[in-house]
Amino acid sequence: MIEEPPVEKRADTSPEVHKLIRARWSPRSFSDRPVSDGDLKLIFEAARWAASSGNEQPWRFIVARKSDPQLFEKMLGVLLPGNQKWAKSAPVLLLTVAKRDTKEGKPNRHAWHDTGAALAHIFLQATALGLHAHGMAGFDPERARTALKIPEGYDPVAAVAIGYLDSPDKLDEPYRERERTPRTRKPLSEITFNGTWDTPLEL
Ligand SMILES: Cc1cc2nc3c(=O)[nH]c(=O)nc-3n(C[C@H](O)[C@H](O)[C@H](O)COP(=O)(O)O)c2cc1C
């Protein structure tokens, strides 16, 4: 079920991490094949079981399926033009939204963090189903609030395209080339510290 990424997109992981993590990447070319409601339900069920500060579960998800063209166009219209160009081919678009305050009415400092954790679950569950998902910061939050009727106290966080992979040849440049560009990461030595910031972690 899990699709091996194309050679250029393989994560150069050493030591080798779980195959779900190795298989996830962010494509821009999606096929017409729809995502079943059963798979969508699994994806959100996975998101529902993410960890969150105080078990606040601040995440909310607004979903637009291509099978409902009016809603799909509305969601697409919230994306910035550069993302619209490729995301229009995905059969499912969604927007993650974070509830700003806790149930006690205090600011939840981890609302966006935990909504991101739920998105990571979405990415991995989608990958497990042979799907691909691509996050987008490139959308207009104010337009999202109005067009998608997001109430006060909730922040739009990230848009996401979900679907089955298609050929890079379907894309125009510069997206076609990006579809073949190797994925890179900072070395572990740059992001891990031993106890304090000034000491590298040696593993
Ligand atoms: C919250 C978030 C916002 C992103 N915003 C965009 C975006 O607006 N447009 C885009 O093409 N890619 C976007 N990306 C995709 C990243 O560029 C991509 O995850 C990163 O380059 C690492 O590549 P990989 O996901 O294939 O490992 C976003 C990803 C995340 C998680």
The ligand as a Tripos MOL2 file, in Angstrom:
@<TRIPOS>MOLECULE
LIG
   31    33     1     0     0
SMALL
NO_CHARGES

@<TRIPOS>ATOM
      1 C1          2.8730   24.0750    7.2300 C.3       1 LIG1
      2 C2          3.4600   23.8750    5.8480 C.ar      1 LIG1
      3 C3          3.3560   24.8810    4.9030 C.ar      1 LIG1
      4 C4          3.8210   24.6850    3.6080 C.ar      1 LIG1
      5 N1          3.5650   25.6400    2.6580 N.ar      1 LIG1
      6 C5          3.7950   25.3590    1.3620 C.ar      1 LIG1
      7 C6          3.2890   26.2060    0.3470 C.ar      1 LIG1
      8 O1          2.6120   27.2120    0.5870 O.2       1 LIG1
      9 N2          3.5610   25.8650   -0.9410 N.ar      1 LIG1
     10 C7          4.2820   24.7440   -1.2760 C.ar      1 LIG1
     11 O2          4.4530   24.4920   -2.4690 O.2       1 LIG1
     12 N3          4.7570   23.9080   -0.3270 N.ar      1 LIG1
     13 C8          4.5170   24.1740    0.9860 C.ar      1 LIG1
     14 N4          4.9330   23.3000    1.9640 N.ar      1 LIG1
     15 C9          5.7000   22.0990    1.6150 C.3       1 LIG1
     16 C10         7.1610   22.2390    2.0550 C.3       1 LIG1
     17 O3          7.8270   23.0840    1.1570 O.3       1 LIG1
     18 C11         7.7980   20.8380    2.1350 C.3       1 LIG1
     19 O4          7.1800   20.1150    3.1700 O.3       1 LIG1
     20 C12         9.3040   20.9420    2.4150 C.3       1 LIG1
     21 O5          9.9830   21.5180    1.3280 O.3       1 LIG1
     22 C13         9.9180   19.5760    2.6790 C.3       1 LIG1
     23 O6          9.6630   18.7020    1.5960 O.3       1 LIG1
     24 P1          8.9690   17.2810    1.8290 P.3       1 LIG1
     25 O7          7.6280   17.5380    2.4900 O.co2     1 LIG1
     26 O8          8.7990   16.6760    0.4500 O.co2     1 LIG1
     27 O9          9.8520   16.4920    2.7160 O.co2     1 LIG1
     28 C14         4.4950   23.4810    3.2700 C.ar      1 LIG1
     29 C15         4.6480   22.4860    4.2410 C.ar      1 LIG1
     30 C16         4.1380   22.6750    5.5110 C.ar      1 LIG1
     31 C17         4.2690   21.5570    6.5280 C.3       1 LIG1
@<TRIPOS>BOND
     1     1     2 1
     2     2     3 ar
     3     2    30 ar
     4     3     4 ar
     5     4     5 ar
     6     4    28 ar
     7     5     6 ar
     8     6     7 ar
     9     6    13 1
    10     7     8 2
    11     7     9 ar
    12     9    10 ar
    13    10    11 2
    14    10    12 ar
    15    12    13 ar
    16    13    14 ar
    17    14    15 1
    18    14    28 ar
    19    15    16 1
    20    16    17 1
    21    16    18 1
    22    18    19 1
    23    18    20 1
    24    20    21 1
    25    20    22 1
    26    22    23 1
    27    23    24 1
    28    24    25 2
    29    24    26 1
    30    24    27 1
    31    28    29 ar
    32    29    30 ar
    33    30    31 1
@<TRIPOS>SUBSTRUCTURE
     1 LIG1         1 GROUP 0 **** ****
